Amino acid sequence: MSLRTLPLLFLNLGGEMLYILDQRLRAQNIPADKARKVLNDIISTMFNRKFMEELFKPQELYSKKALRTVYDRLAHASIMRLNQASMDKLYDLMTMAFKYQVLLCPRPKDVLLVTFNHLDAIKGFIQDSPAILQQVEETFQQLTDRYGGLSDGEFQLIRQTLLIFFQDLHIRVSIFLKDKVQNSNGRFVLPVSGPVPWGTEVPGLIRIFTDKGKEVKRVEFKHGGHYVTAPKEGSFELYGDRVLKLGTNMYSMNRPVETHMSGASKNLASRTQEIIAPNPLAKEELNFLARMMGGMEIKKPSGPEPGFRLNLFTTDEEEEQAALTRPEELSYEVINIQATQDRQRNEELARIMGEFEVTEQPKQSASKGDDLLAMMDGF
């Protein structure tokens, strides 16, 4: 397991979350000032300097429940609120999108280009906010400093760590199914066409050498695919052509997105004890959550501006049904803090979590522009 994986996991999943929220806000014609505030608040919290310092410390990945708790707090960093069913769906879309990107990376090092694609898009969301833009560019520099000099073997270990994290998730996503890049069992289809990894040759030729290094024979074979040479390597600079499209915004066009549990995922409990561990607040995870959330600056709704609830389903009934039918082992309910063991550390984490407490907004008779209960039409 690589101790350098967490920053890449967090930033890419966060980028996917922002893509989904941005598309839904635009699709429902939410007032531009409200949409901008939601994205700005989340991005500002996500790239908080203290939070990034904790994120970039060498550390192992933690459970899906622990990470889900962090994203739950991040999603509630502004005036927007989601209940558990909608947050589950959001998290499903985030994780399956990034899993697909990691699987299809031509080279292990290209996971860094995927991350840069996410950061490039995030910078586009905040062009009118120089202070937040500076935070994102500082994080870009940290990524360059920490990962720019890693060997191919170290990137392979990072990629392997990410795939282990995602290996039991087989949730079907309508976009992937329609594009025929995902099978009905939730597993992705690996392509046998397109550009080969930068620095490699199109398959089809075997060279045979002597023990002195002299080439003595060539044998051609049919590889059965439609491969081409990569035109150029993607740029690892702050601004540049990444070439690789993985990690760009697949929601830039209005497309309905649904998620469904596959049979493999429904039977997950028998194979994945980690997800349903009886004590999700083991000492390491307790320390992790306290450090990570201690670096988050959550802004509570204040003043006359009301908050709103975002529904990732077409109707409230669909949302309620999803909550009832979701397998228990796949429900990443936010971890509750019980200050009974390791009292001093629990009290600190409880204090931090208390600061993030999400309060229900009073129901109001609001116009369509203000009320997001039906925001996810076609989603």
N, C-alpha and C positions, 0 to 999 in steps of 0.2 A: 504494500500500500504506500502510495506517495503522500508525503506530508505537505505537498505543494498544491494539492488539488482543490481545496475549499474555495479560494478566491475565484477560480475559473467556474466552478459549479455555481456559486452564488451570483456572480455577475451575469452569466448567461441565462440562468433561470429568471433573474430579475429583468433582463432585457426582454425575454419572452412575455413576462407579465405586463410590461409596459406596452408592448405591441398589442396585446389583447384589449387592454383597457382603452388605449387610444382609438382603436378601430370601433369599439362599441360606443364610445362617447361621440365620435363623428357620425356613426350610422344613425343615431337617434337625435341628431341635431341639438345636442346639449349646448347651451350658450358657451361661446368660446372662452369667456373669462373663467367660468367654472371648470371647464375641461382643462384649461391651462393651469389653474390652481391645483387641481388634483395631481396632474403629472409633475408639476414643479415641486410640490410638497413631497411626493414619493421619491423623486430623484434626489432631492436635497437630502432627505433622510438616508437614502441608500448609499450615497457617496459622502456621508459625513466623515470628516477626517479621523475622528477618534474611532469610529466604527471601522474604517478601513485599516487603521493600525492593528486592531484586534484580528481582523479578517486575514491579513497577510502574515500573521505569525505562523510558523510551521506547526501544523496540527493535523490529526487524523480527521476523516469525515465522521460525522455522528449520525444518529438514526434519522430516518425520514420524519419521525414525529418532531424531533428537536428542530430540524430545519424548517418544517412546516410551520412551527410556532413562530419562528423568526419572520417568515413571509406573511403570516397572518397579521403580525404587528406592522410590518412594512406597508401592507395594503391598506391599513387603517391609519396611515400617517397624515391623512387629509380629512376632508369633510365627507368622504365616501365611506359607506358601510356595506359589508357583505355578511350574510349569515353563513352557517357552516356548509350547507349544500352548495351554495354558489362558490364559496372559497375552495371546496373540494374540486369542483369542476375547473376552476381557474388553475389550480395546482396540477390537475391532470394534464391540461393542455400545455402548461409550461414544461412539465417533466417529459412528456412524450415528444415534444418538439426538439428539446435539447438532446434527448436520447437519439433521435433520428440523425441529428447533426453530427454527434460524436461517432455514430456507426459509419457514416458516409465520409468522414474526413479522409482524404486521399493519403495524407501522411499524419503521423501522430502530432507533429509540430503544428499542423493546420488547425488544431483546436484553439490555438492562439489567434489565428486569423478569424475564426468564428467569433471569438470574444471581441475582437476589434470591430467586426461588423455590427455587433450589438452596441458597442460604445459609439460608433459612428452614427447609428440611428438615434441613440439617446441624445447625442449632441444636437441633432436636428430638432428634437422636441423642445430644447431650451435655448434656442438661438437668441431669444430676447431676454435672457437672464444670465448676464456675464458672470455673476458670482457662482452660480451653480455650474455653469460651463467650466469655470476654473477648477472646481472640485472634480469634475469628470476627467479633465485633462491631466490633473495630478495623479489620478488613479491610472490613467493610460501610461504615464511615465513610470509609475510603480510596476506595472505589468512588464514594461520594456526592461526595466532594471532587473527584475526578479527572474524573468523567463527568457530574456533575449539570448543569454549565453548557455542555456541548458543543452545537453546533448540529445541526440535522437533517442537514446535509451531512456533518458529521464522523461522525455515526452511520452514515450511508449508506456512507461509505468503510470504516468498521469492518466493517459487514455484508458488503460486497463482498470485503474481505480474507479474512474467514472462509469465504465461499463459494468463493473461489479455492483456499483450503487444502483444502476438502472435495471439489472438483469431480470428481475421478477415482475417488472411492470409491462403489461401487454394490453393497455387500454386502447380501444379502437377510436380513432379520430376521423370524422367524416371527410375532412380535406385530404388526408392521407389515403383513405379508401377510394375516394373519387379519382385521385391522381394515380391510383394503382401502385403506390409505393408501400402499402400496408395490406397484409392479408386479413381475412375475416377472423383469424385467431389472434390478431393484435400484433403479430410479428412483422417486422419490416422486410421489404424486398431489396436486396442489394443489386445495383445495376451492373450490367455487363456491357456497358458502352460509355462513351464520353472520354474526357481527357484522363490520361494516366497521371500518377503523382509527378510533381516537378522533379526533374533530375533522373527520371527513369525512362526506359524505352517501351514502345508499344510491343506487347508480347507477340510471339510468333517465330522467334529465332533462337536456336540453341548453338552456342559456340563451345567447341571442345579444344582444350589447351593441353600442351605437354607439361611435364613437371618443371620445365624450364620457363614456362610462361608463353610459349609460342603457340599461336592459334594454328590448328592443323585441319579443322573441319567445321562446317556449318550445316545445321539441319533445320529446315523450316517445318512448322506445324500449324495446324488450324486451331485457333483459340476459341472460336465460336462467338466472339463478341464484336463490337464495333468501336474500337478504341482509337484515339488520336493523341498526338503529342501535346502536352500542356503548352499553351502559347507563351506564358511567362510565369514567373513566381509572383505571388501576391506580395504587396508591400507591407512591411512591418513598421512603417513610419507613422507618425501622428496623423498625417493626411496622405492618402495615396490610394491606388487601385488595389483592392484586396484580391481581385480576380475571382476568388472563391465566393460563391453566392450563399453558401450555408451560413445561417445566422442573420440573413437579411429578413425584412419584414414580410412574411407570407400572408399577412392580413391587410396589406396595402390596398387590395381590392376587396369590396364587400362580398364575402362568401359566408354562408351559414356554416356553423361549426357545432357538431354534436360529439359527445363522447359516450362510449358504451363499454361496460365491463365484458371482457372476453371470458370464455370458460376457463382459460388458464389462470386469469387473475382471480376469478371467483374461488379457485381452489388453492389460493396462495398460502393460506394458513398452514397447510400441511408441510410446506417447504421453507417457509420464511419465519423463523421464530423471532428474528430481530424486530419485525414490524409490530409484533404483539407481545413484546417483552413485558413482563408483569411490573417491572420497575423502571419506567422510562426516565426517572430522575436519579440515575446512578451518579456517583460523585463527578465523573468526568463530564457528563452531559449537564449537570447542574452548574459546574464551573463554566462550561461553554456558553450556556444560555445567559448566565450572569454577565460574562464578559461581552458577548455579542450585543445583548440588549442594553447593557450599560452604555454602549457607544452610540445607541440610537437616540436621536432627539425627536420624539413624537410630538407633533403639534396638535393639540386638542382644538376642536371647533370652538371659536370664540366670537363674541360680538353678535350682531344681528343676523349674520349669514347662516342659514339653516344647513344642516347636513342632509344627505340623502342616502337611501339604500339602493344598492345596485343588485339586480337580479340577473344571473347568467342563464336563466331559462326563459322560455317564451311567456309562461304564466307562473303565478304563485303556486298553483296546483302541481305543475310539473316539478317545481323546486321541492315542494313537500314530498312528492312521490320519490324523487331521487334520494332524499335524505332517508326515507324509510327502506328503500330497496338496496342501498349501497352496502356491500359486504362489510361487516364490522371490522375485519382485519385491514380493510383499505380506507377506513375512516380516520383521517389524521386530526382527530379532535384536539384542540389546543390543550397543551399540558396544564393541569391545575397544580398550583403550588400548595403543598401541605407542609407547614412548618412544624414538623414533629421530629425529624432526624437531622443531624448536622445543623443545629438550630441557627447558628450565626450566619452560615451561608444561605440557608433557606430564607431567613429574614431579609437579607440583602436582595435576593432574587424576588421575593414577594413585594418588596418596596418598589423595585424596578417595574415589575409587572403591574403593580397598582397604578403607577404613573401612566401606563398604557391603557388603562381600563377603558373599554368601549361602552359608551352609554347609548341606549336606544333613543333615537330622535323622535320627538312627538310627531304623530301623524298630522298632516296638514292637507287641506284641500288645495293642491298645487296644480299648476298647469303642466302640460306634458313636458315642457322644457325644464321644469324644476323637479319633476318626480321621475325617478329612474326605475320604478317598479316594472315597467314594460320595456326597459331599455334593450333587452336582449332579443328582440323580435328576430326570428329566423336563426337564433343562435343555438 
